[in-house]
Each structure stands twice: as C-alpha cells, then as structure tokens.
Amino acid sequence: MSTTRRIFAALATLLAAALLISGCSKKSSEPLPDAAGLLQQSISATKALQSAHLEIVVNGKIDGLPIKKLAGDLTNVPAVAIKGSSTITMGGSDVDIQLVVLDGTLYAALTPNSWLDMGPAVEIYDPSVILNPDTGLANMLANITDAKAQGFETIGGVATVKITGTVAAAAVNKLIPQLKASGPIPATAWIEKDAPNQLVQAQVDQSEGNSVQLTLSEWDKPVTVTKPAV
C-alpha cells in the first residue's frame, strides 16, 4: 500500500473512532429531571423569596404595557418595593428613566435624581406583584400544565432546566394584567438545576413574536428602598 493510501486509511480510522466516541457520549448524557417535581421545588423556593434582582424584557408589543425593559432590585421585606431603571415608550419614543415603587406609588426621574410622583404604579405596571406568593411568579408556576423538561441551559452563569408548558389565563393576568389572556398561553420556565431550585427565568407568550421575559438573580440579597425626594 502506498504511503498516501496508508495516511488516508489512518485518518478514516481515527474519524470513525471519533464518531463512535461522540455517539457514546450523547447516549450517556445526564437524564432530564421530572418536570412536575422540579416545578414543585421551585414553587416552594419562589414563595419563600423575599428579594431578588429583576430584569424584564418585552419582546414585540404588548398593548397597554409601555415597558420595553426594566432592571431593578425587588423586595417584599419590610414592605413591597423596587428600585432600578427602565426603558418605556412615551409618545411613540423610547425613554430611559430611573424608577422607585414604594407603597404602591411609582416615582420616576427622566434626568438623574429629578424625581416625579407618577401616581399608582398599577396604572402602568407594578413589578412589586412579582414576589407576591398569591399573584406573582410562584402562582404562575403553580398554574403551568403539560409541563415538559426540554433540556439544560445556562442562564446568567446558572445551570438550569428548561421547562415548557401552558399557563392558565387567570394566573398570567394576575402577574401581568396587560396580557389580557383569554385562555391558556405558552409559558417557559428556566429553573435552577440544583437545590434550592430557584426560578431563574420565565417567559409567557401572548402571541407569536410578542412575549414578556422575567429574569431573577441575587436571590434573597438584602435590598433597601427609600422614598425619593420629589
């Protein structure tokens, strides 16, 4: 056999071995956990949650919801409150603001520390509902049906299990009233793979291309929110 043929034969053997090893690796990959059991663990963890860093991203357009994105620190101890920043739509333009929600009132600043009392937060969107165990994310998780574990994903450096299903209209409308769901809608939850199985990310899809995504991190890190000078 010529030298060239021997080289090609050796390469072919190595390629076949590599493919065999690759196939074996896939077969021995970690099995997915039971979706229903993981959801229950995350429901318990989310109900007990007292604070977190929150990020909201609105993809597409949700009528009545002016928020495009929001990032802030959220707490329900000693009172429900949030401080952070947001991009909202005003008069057809996107505007960046600082925000504080305290005692149900929204305070906003279009320029640093020039605060205005915007009235009841619920008239725009009250993110403080998110940690409410009866109306927030824990309740949404409890109302997901047909849950299926789809795979492992890393979100913000946290190993998670991606779970898909549908969520009842009543639950999603309590969390985000502007969705105005009239029936079950698609929902996805990314739950921390390991204990305590914190909820890392959730998404609800109002329609194709129109969704709201909420991401949590820094669970139970102390948060202090004070009323701004207006």
Backbone as numpy.savetxt, mean C-alpha at the origin, in Angstrom:
# Nx Ny Nz CAx CAy CAz Cx Cy Cz
38.22 -36.37 -33.61 37.35 -35.17 -33.61 38.24 -33.93 -33.61
37.91 -32.95 -34.42 38.72 -31.75 -34.51 38.59 -30.93 -33.23
39.56 -30.04 -33.04 39.56 -29.19 -31.84 38.30 -28.35 -31.77
37.86 -27.80 -32.90 36.65 -26.96 -32.93 35.45 -27.75 -32.50
35.31 -29.00 -33.00 34.16 -29.82 -32.63 34.18 -30.16 -31.14
35.38 -30.42 -30.60 35.49 -30.73 -29.18 35.05 -29.54 -28.33
35.40 -28.33 -28.76 35.00 -27.13 -28.02 33.49 -26.96 -28.03
32.86 -27.14 -29.23 31.40 -27.02 -29.34 30.71 -28.09 -28.50
31.25 -29.28 -28.48 30.66 -30.37 -27.70 30.72 -30.05 -26.21
31.85 -29.50 -25.78 31.99 -29.15 -24.36 31.02 -28.04 -23.98
30.88 -27.05 -24.85 29.94 -25.95 -24.58 28.52 -26.46 -24.50
28.15 -27.37 -25.40 26.80 -27.93 -25.41 26.53 -28.68 -24.11
27.53 -29.43 -23.63 27.38 -30.16 -22.38 27.18 -29.22 -21.20
27.98 -28.16 -21.17 27.85 -27.17 -20.09 26.50 -26.48 -20.11
26.00 -26.15 -21.31 24.69 -25.50 -21.44 23.58 -26.41 -20.96
23.66 -27.69 -21.34 22.64 -28.65 -20.91 22.64 -28.78 -19.39
23.83 -28.82 -18.79 23.93 -28.93 -17.34 23.36 -27.70 -16.65
23.64 -26.53 -17.22 23.12 -25.28 -16.64 21.61 -25.25 -16.67
21.02 -25.68 -17.79 19.56 -25.71 -17.90 18.95 -26.68 -16.92
19.62 -27.83 -16.74 19.11 -28.83 -15.80 19.13 -28.28 -14.38
20.24 -27.63 -14.01 20.36 -27.04 -12.67 19.31 -25.97 -12.46
19.10 -25.13 -13.50 18.09 -24.06 -13.42 16.71 -24.64 -13.20
16.38 -25.71 -13.94 15.08 -26.34 -13.78 14.90 -26.92 -12.40
15.96 -27.54 -11.85 15.88 -28.10 -10.52 15.68 -27.01 -9.47
16.34 -25.85 -9.67 16.22 -24.75 -8.72 14.80 -24.25 -8.64
14.13 -24.13 -9.78 12.76 -23.64 -9.79 11.84 -24.59 -9.06
12.07 -25.91 -9.25 11.21 -26.90 -8.62 11.36 -26.88 -7.10
12.55 -26.52 -6.60 12.80 -26.55 -5.17 12.58 -25.18 -4.51
11.98 -24.24 -5.24 11.75 -22.90 -4.69 10.75 -22.98 -3.54
10.79 -21.96 -2.68 9.95 -21.94 -1.48 8.47 -21.91 -1.83
7.66 -22.75 -1.22 6.22 -22.76 -1.51 5.55 -21.50 -0.97
4.50 -21.09 -1.62 3.76 -19.93 -1.17 2.92 -20.27 0.06
2.79 -19.34 1.00 1.97 -19.61 2.19 0.48 -19.56 1.85
-0.32 -20.06 2.77 -1.77 -20.00 2.62 -2.23 -18.55 2.70
-2.93 -18.08 1.66 -3.32 -16.67 1.59 -4.27 -16.28 2.72
-5.26 -17.13 3.01 -6.24 -16.80 4.04 -5.58 -16.69 5.41
-4.67 -17.61 5.72 -3.99 -17.57 7.01 -3.11 -16.35 7.15
-2.40 -16.00 6.07 -1.52 -14.82 6.10 -2.34 -13.55 6.25
-3.49 -13.48 5.60 -4.37 -12.32 5.74 -4.81 -12.16 7.20
-5.16 -13.26 7.85 -5.61 -13.18 9.24 -4.50 -12.65 10.14
-3.27 -13.09 9.91 -2.15 -12.59 10.70 -1.96 -11.08 10.47
-2.10 -10.65 9.22 -1.91 -9.24 8.90 -3.05 -8.39 9.44
-4.26 -8.93 9.45 -5.40 -8.21 10.03 -5.13 -7.91 11.49
-4.65 -8.90 12.23 -4.35 -8.71 13.66 -3.27 -7.66 13.85
-2.22 -7.74 13.03 -1.12 -6.77 13.15 -1.58 -5.37 12.81
-2.42 -5.24 11.78 -2.88 -3.92 11.34 -3.85 -3.30 12.34
-4.69 -4.12 12.95 -5.61 -3.62 13.98 -4.85 -3.05 15.17
-3.71 -3.65 15.48 -2.93 -3.22 16.65 -1.99 -2.06 16.34
-1.90 -1.70 15.07 -0.95 -0.67 14.65 -1.35 0.70 15.20
-0.39 1.41 15.78 -0.65 2.73 16.35 -0.05 3.86 15.54
0.93 3.55 14.69 1.51 4.60 13.86 2.26 3.95 12.70
2.52 4.75 11.66 3.26 4.26 10.50 3.58 5.43 9.59
4.57 5.21 8.74 4.79 6.14 7.64 3.89 5.70 6.50
3.19 6.64 5.91 2.18 6.34 4.89 2.52 7.03 3.58
2.35 6.29 2.49 2.44 6.88 1.16 1.21 6.46 0.36
0.59 7.43 -0.27 -0.58 7.18 -1.12 -0.25 7.64 -2.53
-0.54 6.80 -3.51 -0.39 7.18 -4.91 -1.71 6.87 -5.63
-2.24 7.86 -6.32 -3.45 7.68 -7.12 -3.02 7.55 -8.58
-3.31 6.41 -9.16 -3.00 6.17 -10.57 -4.25 6.42 -11.41
-4.08 7.15 -12.51 -5.24 7.49 -13.32 -6.02 8.62 -12.66
-7.34 8.50 -12.64 -8.18 9.56 -12.08 -9.33 8.95 -11.30
-9.51 9.43 -10.08 -10.64 9.04 -9.25 -11.47 10.30 -9.01
-12.67 10.36 -9.57 -13.52 11.54 -9.43 -13.76 11.87 -7.96
-13.57 13.14 -7.60 -13.81 13.59 -6.24 -12.63 13.42 -5.32
-11.54 12.81 -5.82 -10.34 12.62 -5.00 -9.21 13.45 -5.61
-8.94 14.63 -5.07 -7.95 15.53 -5.67 -6.49 15.13 -5.41
-6.29 14.16 -4.53 -4.92 13.77 -4.19 -4.28 12.99 -5.33
-3.07 13.39 -5.71 -2.27 12.61 -6.67 -1.30 11.71 -5.92
-0.68 12.26 -4.89 0.18 11.47 -4.02 0.27 12.16 -2.66
0.61 11.35 -1.67 0.72 11.86 -0.31 1.77 11.04 0.42
2.57 11.71 1.23 3.54 11.03 2.08 3.53 11.69 3.44
3.40 10.89 4.48 3.34 11.48 5.80 3.45 10.45 6.90
3.54 10.95 8.13 3.60 10.11 9.32 2.24 10.16 10.01
1.70 8.97 10.23 0.32 8.83 10.70 0.31 8.17 12.07
-0.55 8.65 12.96 -0.67 8.06 14.29 -2.13 8.09 14.75
-2.46 7.19 15.66 -3.77 7.28 16.31 -3.63 7.36 17.83
-2.41 7.68 18.30 -2.13 7.82 19.73 -1.36 9.12 19.96
-1.79 10.00 20.86 -3.00 9.90 21.69 -4.28 10.26 20.94
-4.12 10.85 19.76 -5.28 11.17 18.93 -4.92 10.88 17.47
-5.92 10.71 16.65 -5.69 10.42 15.23 -5.17 11.67 14.54
-4.02 11.55 13.88 -3.40 12.72 13.25 -2.39 12.27 12.21
-2.06 13.20 11.30 -1.04 12.95 10.28 -0.34 14.25 9.95
0.93 14.16 9.63 1.68 15.31 9.12 2.51 14.84 7.94
2.60 15.69 6.90 3.37 15.29 5.73 3.23 16.26 4.60
3.30 15.73 3.40 3.19 16.56 2.19 2.34 15.83 1.18
1.81 16.59 0.22 0.92 15.99 -0.77 0.96 16.78 -2.06
0.66 16.11 -3.15 0.41 16.77 -4.42 -1.07 16.61 -4.72
-1.76 17.74 -4.86 -3.20 17.71 -5.12 -3.51 18.48 -6.39
-4.68 18.20 -6.95 -5.11 18.90 -8.15 -6.05 20.04 -7.75
-5.65 21.25 -8.14 -6.47 22.44 -7.86 -6.60 23.25 -9.14
-7.85 23.49 -9.58 -8.07 24.29 -10.78 -7.39 23.71 -12.01
-7.29 22.40 -12.07 -6.69 21.76 -13.23 -5.18 21.65 -13.20
-4.56 22.15 -12.12 -3.10 22.09 -11.99 -2.71 21.30 -10.75
-1.55 20.68 -10.81 -1.03 19.96 -9.66 -0.28 20.93 -8.75
-0.60 20.88 -7.46 -0.02 21.80 -6.48 0.57 20.98 -5.33
1.80 21.31 -4.94 2.45 20.66 -3.81 2.15 21.43 -2.53
1.73 20.72 -1.49 1.39 21.36 -0.23 2.00 20.59 0.94
2.20 21.29 2.04 2.42 20.65 3.33 1.05 20.45 3.96
0.91 19.42 4.77 -0.40 19.21 5.39 -0.27 18.65 6.80
-1.27 18.97 7.58 -1.47 18.40 8.90 -2.95 18.12 9.05
-3.30 16.93 9.52 -4.68 16.64 9.89 -4.69 16.35 11.38
-5.45 17.13 12.12 -5.51 17.00 13.57 -6.92 17.32 14.04
-7.47 16.45 14.87 -8.85 16.63 15.38 -9.84 16.80 14.23
-9.59 16.11 13.12 -10.52 16.13 12.00 -10.40 17.33 11.09
-9.49 18.26 11.42 -9.32 19.47 10.61 -8.07 19.35 9.75
-8.18 19.79 8.50 -7.05 19.79 7.58 -6.41 21.17 7.58
-5.11 21.20 7.83 -4.32 22.42 7.72 -3.35 22.23 6.55
-3.23 23.24 5.70 -2.38 23.13 4.52 -1.55 24.38 4.35
-0.37 24.21 3.76 0.53 25.33 3.48 1.03 25.21 2.04
0.70 26.21 1.23 1.17 26.22 -0.16 2.63 26.66 -0.23
3.04 27.48 0.72 4.44 27.87 0.87 4.86 27.47 2.28
6.12 27.16 2.51 6.55 26.62 3.80 6.07 27.45 4.99
5.35 26.74 5.89 4.92 27.29 7.18 3.91 28.43 7.08
3.30 28.62 5.91 2.20 29.59 5.78 0.90 28.81 5.81
0.45 28.48 7.01 -0.63 27.52 7.19 -2.02 28.16 7.07
-2.93 27.38 6.50 -4.33 27.78 6.38 -5.20 26.67 6.95
-6.28 27.08 7.62 -7.28 26.13 8.10 -8.22 25.83 6.93
-8.18 24.58 6.44 -8.97 24.20 5.27 -10.31 23.57 5.64
-10.60 23.49 6.95 -11.88 22.93 7.37 -11.81 21.41 7.54
-12.96 20.77 7.58 -13.00 19.32 7.81 -12.21 18.55 6.75
-11.31 17.70 7.21 -10.48 16.92 6.29 -11.32 15.97 5.45
-12.43 15.49 6.00 -13.25 14.52 5.31 -13.80 15.05 4.00
-13.88 16.38 3.86 -14.40 16.96 2.63 -13.43 16.81 1.46
-12.17 16.56 1.76 -11.18 16.29 0.71 -10.81 14.82 0.77
-10.06 14.43 1.75 -9.82 13.03 2.10 -9.14 13.02 3.44
-9.68 12.23 4.34 -9.14 12.16 5.69 -8.30 10.89 5.83
-6.96 11.00 5.68 -6.13 9.80 5.76 -6.06 9.19 7.14
-6.55 9.92 8.15 -6.50 9.39 9.50 -7.40 8.16 9.66
-8.32 7.93 8.74 -9.19 6.76 8.81 -8.41 5.46 8.57
-7.23 5.58 8.00 -6.49 4.40 7.54 -6.16 3.44 8.67
-5.82 3.94 9.85 -5.48 3.06 10.97 -6.68 2.72 11.84
-7.84 3.21 11.49 -9.03 2.87 12.26 -9.35 1.38 12.06
-9.37 0.58 13.13 -9.58 -0.86 12.96 -10.94 -1.23 12.38
-11.92 -0.33 12.51 -13.27 -0.63 12.04 -13.54 -0.15 10.62
-12.80 0.85 10.16 -13.09 1.42 8.84 -11.87 1.49 7.93
-10.70 1.18 8.44 -9.47 1.37 7.69 -8.94 0.14 6.99
-7.61 0.06 6.93 -6.96 -1.02 6.18 -7.24 -2.40 6.77
-7.30 -2.50 8.10 -7.59 -3.80 8.71 -8.95 -4.31 8.28
-9.93 -3.41 8.23 -11.27 -3.79 7.79 -11.27 -4.18 6.32
-10.49 -3.48 5.51 -10.41 -3.84 4.09 -9.85 -5.25 3.92
-8.76 -5.55 4.66 -8.17 -6.88 4.58 -9.17 -7.95 5.00
-9.97 -7.65 6.02 -10.95 -8.62 6.53 -12.07 -8.89 5.54
-12.21 -8.00 4.55 -13.30 -8.15 3.58 -12.80 -8.55 2.19
-11.57 -9.07 2.12 -11.06 -9.61 0.85 -11.52 -11.05 0.71
-12.09 -11.37 -0.43 -12.52 -12.73 -0.71 -11.76 -13.27 -1.92
-11.84 -14.60 -2.09 -11.13 -15.28 -3.19 -9.64 -14.95 -3.17
-9.07 -14.88 -1.95 -7.66 -14.51 -1.81 -6.75 -15.61 -2.34
-5.75 -15.20 -3.11 -4.77 -16.13 -3.67 -3.37 -15.53 -3.56
-2.43 -16.33 -3.07 -1.03 -15.91 -3.01 -0.43 -16.05 -4.40
0.14 -14.96 -4.92 0.63 -14.94 -6.29 2.14 -15.05 -6.40
2.87 -14.72 -5.33 4.32 -14.78 -5.42 4.97 -13.94 -4.34
6.30 -13.96 -4.35 7.08 -13.16 -3.41 7.59 -11.91 -4.11
7.48 -10.76 -3.44 8.01 -9.51 -3.98 8.65 -8.71 -2.85
9.64 -7.91 -3.19 10.29 -7.05 -2.21 9.79 -5.62 -2.41
9.20 -5.07 -1.36 8.65 -3.71 -1.38 9.40 -2.88 -0.35
10.10 -1.85 -0.81 10.83 -0.99 0.11 11.82 -1.75 0.98
12.43 -2.79 0.42 13.40 -3.58 1.15 12.81 -4.65 2.04
11.48 -4.80 2.04 10.80 -5.79 2.88 10.32 -6.95 2.01
10.64 -8.17 2.39 10.17 -9.35 1.67 8.68 -9.54 1.94
7.89 -9.61 0.89 6.43 -9.72 1.04 5.86 -10.86 0.21
4.63 -11.21 0.54 3.83 -12.13 -0.26 2.72 -11.31 -0.91
2.62 -11.42 -2.23 1.58 -10.70 -2.96 0.31 -11.54 -2.98
-0.78 -10.95 -2.51 -2.07 -11.64 -2.45 -3.10 -10.84 -3.23
-3.82 -11.50 -4.10 -4.87 -10.84 -4.88 -6.24 -11.39 -4.49
-7.27 -10.60 -4.75 -8.63 -11.02 -4.47 -9.58 -9.90 -4.83
-10.76 -9.93 -4.26 -11.72 -8.84 -4.42 -12.15 -8.38 -3.04
-12.47 -7.08 -2.93 -12.87 -6.52 -1.64 -14.28 -5.97 -1.74
-15.06 -6.15 -0.67 -16.45 -5.72 -0.65 -16.56 -4.20 -0.77
-17.60 -3.76 -1.46 -17.80 -2.33 -1.70 -17.90 -1.54 -0.38
-18.62 -2.08 0.60 -18.80 -1.36 1.85 -17.47 -1.08 2.54
-16.57 -2.05 2.49 -15.27 -1.89 3.15 -14.40 -0.87 2.44
-14.37 -0.93 1.11 -13.51 0.00 0.37 -14.08 1.41 0.40
-15.39 1.56 0.47 -15.99 2.88 0.53 -15.78 3.54 1.89
-15.62 2.74 2.94 -15.28 3.31 4.25 -13.86 3.84 4.25
-12.98 3.11 3.58 -11.57 3.49 3.52 -11.34 4.68 2.60
-11.95 4.61 1.41 -11.79 5.68 0.40 -13.17 5.96 -0.18
-13.96 6.84 0.45 -15.34 7.07 0.01 -15.45 7.51 -1.44
-14.43 8.20 -1.95 -14.49 8.72 -3.32 -14.51 7.62 -4.38
-14.15 6.41 -4.00 -14.20 5.31 -4.98 -15.63 4.97 -5.37
-16.57 5.19 -4.46 -17.99 4.97 -4.73 -18.24 3.61 -5.38
-17.64 2.60 -4.81 -17.80 1.24 -5.35 -19.24 0.77 -5.17
-19.78 0.15 -6.18 -21.15 -0.36 -6.12 -21.17 -1.88 -6.00
-20.00 -2.49 -6.04 -19.88 -3.93 -5.91 -18.43 -4.27 -5.63
-18.12 -5.54 -5.43 -16.73 -5.93 -5.15 -15.79 -5.45 -6.25
-14.59 -5.01 -5.84 -13.60 -4.55 -6.81 -12.27 -5.26 -6.55
-11.41 -5.34 -7.56 -10.12 -6.02 -7.38 -9.27 -5.34 -6.32
-8.59 -6.16 -5.54 -7.70 -5.66 -4.50 -6.44 -6.51 -4.44
-5.33 -5.87 -4.12 -4.06 -6.58 -3.96 -3.41 -6.12 -2.67
-2.89 -7.07 -1.92 -2.18 -6.77 -0.67 -0.80 -7.41 -0.71
0.20 -6.64 -0.29 1.55 -7.16 -0.15 1.83 -7.23 1.34
1.93 -8.44 1.87 2.04 -8.66 3.30 3.44 -9.16 3.64
3.99 -8.61 4.70 5.31 -9.01 5.16 5.38 -10.54 5.27
6.39 -11.11 4.66 6.54 -12.57 4.61 6.71 -13.18 6.00
7.48 -12.50 6.84 7.78 -13.02 8.17 6.95 -12.29 9.23
6.86 -12.91 10.41 6.13 -12.29 11.52 6.75 -10.92 11.84
5.91 -9.92 12.20 4.48 -10.04 12.54 3.53 -9.90 11.36
4.03 -10.05 10.12 3.18 -10.01 8.93 2.44 -8.68 8.78
3.20 -7.59 8.91 2.62 -6.27 8.71 2.17 -6.10 7.26
1.12 -5.31 7.08 0.71 -4.91 5.74 1.72 -3.90 5.22
2.33 -4.21 4.08 3.33 -3.32 3.50 2.71 -2.43 2.43
1.83 -3.01 1.63 1.22 -2.23 0.55 -0.13 -2.82 0.20
-1.06 -1.94 -0.19 -2.39 -2.38 -0.63 -2.80 -1.53 -1.82
-3.54 -2.15 -2.72 -4.04 -1.42 -3.89 -5.46 -1.87 -4.19
-6.31 -0.90 -4.48 -7.68 -1.19 -4.92 -7.86 -0.55 -6.29
-8.52 -1.28 -7.18 -8.69 -0.84 -8.57 -10.14 -0.49 -8.83
-10.39 0.80 -9.00 -11.76 1.23 -9.30 -12.18 0.76 -10.68
-11.28 0.90 -11.62 -11.50 0.46 -13.00 -10.13 0.33 -13.64
-10.08 -0.16 -14.86 -8.80 -0.36 -15.52 -8.02 0.95 -15.62
-6.82 0.97 -15.06 -5.97 2.15 -15.12 -6.24 3.17 -14.04
-7.25 2.94 -13.20 -7.60 3.89 -12.14 -7.59 3.16 -10.79
-6.61 3.49 -9.96 -6.43 2.76 -8.72 -5.84 3.66 -7.65
-5.93 3.18 -6.42 -5.30 3.86 -5.28 -4.38 2.86 -4.60
-3.14 3.27 -4.39 -2.14 2.41 -3.76 -1.68 3.05 -2.46
-1.67 2.28 -1.39 -1.25 2.76 -0.07 -0.09 1.90 0.40
0.98 2.55 0.83 2.18 1.85 1.27 2.51 2.26 2.70
2.78 1.27 3.56 3.12 1.52 4.95 4.55 1.08 5.23
5.20 1.80 6.15 6.53 1.43 6.63 6.71 2.06 8.00
7.85 1.78 8.62 8.16 2.35 9.95 6.99 2.13 10.92
6.51 0.89 10.95 5.36 0.54 11.78 5.65 0.80 13.26
4.71 1.49 13.91 4.76 1.80 15.34 5.94 2.67 15.76
6.57 3.35 14.80 7.57 4.34 15.16 6.83 5.55 15.75
7.26 6.08 16.91 6.53 7.20 17.54 6.39 8.40 16.60
5.20 8.96 16.59 4.89 10.13 15.75 4.23 11.19 16.63
4.72 12.42 16.51 4.13 13.54 17.24 3.63 14.57 16.22
2.37 14.94 16.34 1.76 15.92 15.43 1.22 17.07 16.27
1.62 18.27 15.95 1.14 19.45 16.66 0.36 20.36 15.71
-0.56 21.11 16.27 -1.36 22.03 15.47 -0.49 23.17 14.96
-0.50 23.43 13.65 0.32 24.53 13.12 -0.30 25.89 13.45
0.53 26.89 13.45 0.07 28.27 13.69 -0.60 28.78 12.43
-1.86 29.19 12.54 -2.60 29.70 11.38 -2.98 31.16 11.62
